[in-house]
Amino acid sequence: MYQYYNGLIIREGTIGVPADAVEGLFKEAGWVRTTPRWQKEKFTLIFENSTWAFTVWDGNEMIGMVRVISDRIMAANIMDLVVSTDYRGRGIGKKLVELCVGKLPHGDWFAHTSADNFTFYKKCGFEVKDLSENGTCSYYGYIKARKEGHRMT
């Protein structure tokens, strides 16, 4: 599945995500420096072992991504949300979070992140549960469902 977003293409899927593109975004985010050749397949395998994933493309260049680990019923964790520096501030990250939450709208969502990202997750409807340097942001879909009248208890 894919969709257009502000001239970009967002693809849904965990198979076929190119390891080099993932590694490039990880390097830009400062999450990895150098990876031995024998470990490069991990950048593809992390997607293949995820529940859901979305990648953002500008032509042939992957400029954003997110993956999700979930039981598909009650809870989900946002993993590795990153948007290339040149594309930040365009709503791409927020769109990726919306797509993720849409997969399990009444579930409990968590994102373990640094304090630098708390404001971003708050804008996406998450609550900051731990105010330490690294903390967990939470989004409880059942609370939203109750407020909107979709769920009584």
N, C-alpha and C positions, 0 to 999 in steps of 0.2 A: 504494500500500500504506500502511496505517496500523495503529498498535497503541496500546493504552492503557498508560500508565505512571503509577502513583500519581495517578490522576484527571486526567491530562493526555493529550493525543493527540500521538503522534509520527507525522509523515507522511514518507514517503520519496518523493523525486522532485526533479528539477531544473527542471521546467516549472511556471510559474504562481506562483512565490514572489513575493509582493508587495514591490515596491521600497521603499515607505514603511516597511514593517515591518523590512526589512533595514537601512535607513538609521537607523531608531530604535534598533535594537540596536547598530549601529556607533557612534552618538552616545553611547549609554550607556556603552559600553566605552572611549570616548575615542579611537576610531580615526578619527573624522571630525567636523568642526565644522559647516560649512555646505556645501551642495552646490548649485551652480548648477542651475537647472531643466533645462537642456539635458544635464546629466550624470546625471540621476536614473535613467535607464534602465540605467546600469551596474550598479545593485544587483540588477536582474533578470537581466541578461546574465551576470554572474559565475556565477550558478547554472546558467543554460542551457548554459554552456561548461564546467561541471564534470562529472566522471564520475559521482559519486554525491552525494546531499545528503539531509539530514534536518532537518526543522523541528519545533519543539515548540510546541504550542498549548494555551492555557487558554481555552476558549471560542473567541472570535474574535480573541484576542490572541496573536501569535507571541511567545513568551517565551524561545526558544532556537533555535540553529541550528548546523549544521556543514556544510561542503562538503568534497569530496575531489577531488583531481586524481590520476589514476592511468593506468598503461598496461594495467590490468586483468589483468595476468599476474604481474608480479614486484614492483612497487613502487607505493607510494601516499603522498601527502602530505595531511595534515589541514590544512585551511585554515579560518580564520574561525570557530573554535569559540567561541561566546559564549552565556551564559545570563544573563537579566535578573537584576539585583541582588536583587530580592525573592524570587527562586526558587533562589538559590544555596544550597548545603549540603544539597540534597535528593537528590543522586545523579544529577541530570539530565545533567550534563556527562560523567560516567563512563559512563552509559548510552549517550550519543551516541558516545563513543569505542568502546564495545563493538560497537555497530551498525556502525560504520565498519570495524573490524577484521574483523568477521564477513563482510564483502563479499570480503575477500581474506585469509583466515585464515593462510595459509602464506607470505604475502608480506612484504616489508620495508616498514615504516611509518615515516614521519617527521613530526615536527611542529616547525616553527621557531617559537620562542616566547620570551618574556622569562623571565628567571630567576625571576620571581614565580610562574610556572606550573610550574616543574620538579617540585615536590612533587606536584602534581596528576597530571602525566603519569607519575611514578614509581608512584603508586597505581594507575594504569591498566596497569602492566606495562612501561612504556617505560624505557629507560636514557637518562641524560643524557650526551651525548657531548662537549659543549662547555660548560665552566663559566664562560664569559665572560658579560657582561650579557645578551646574546641568544645563544641556543644552539639546538642541534637535539636533540630527544629522539627516540630510535629504538626501534622494536619489531620484532624479527626473528621472524616467524612460523615460519620453518623451524627455529629453535632450539627453540621451544616444541613443534613437531611431532616433533622428534627426541626430546625429553625424554618426550613422551607415547607414543612408540613408533610414530608414524605415518610416520616417515621415518628411514631408516638413515644416510644421509650428508648 
